[in-house]
Amino acid sequence: QVHLVESGGGLVQAGGSLRLSCAASGSTLSIIGITWYRQAHGKQREMVANISRDGTANYADSVKGRFTISRDNAENTVYLQMNILKPEDTAVYYCNADFMMGSLTYGTWGQGTQVTVSS
């Protein structure tokens, strides 16, 4: 099993920055990739950024050039550096890990962290 804990959310003015952390514990060697999602009030959850085991990163078009996903394997932590924040980035941010158990793939979610960007 894999357990995820997000941190780093908060209130920031438009144009500011925040760094979110997603700390993994448990069977971390089984993790295939970690994805940051966000869900704004009244909207569907959307993918923000993903990083695979080999370090390949992908981003939603809405955050390209502003957000950077990275990983610290020694700390079993994935970061989401968010720069030039906009009010529309306001959402609860969740991290999700895909991991293998035997030949099957499972997913697990963290509890989420609130990001609020004021105009």
Summary of the structure (lengths in Angstrom):
residues: 119
radius of gyration: 13.9
end to end distance: 40.3
largest distance: 47.8
contacts: 353
relative contact order: 0.32
helix: 5%
strand: 61%
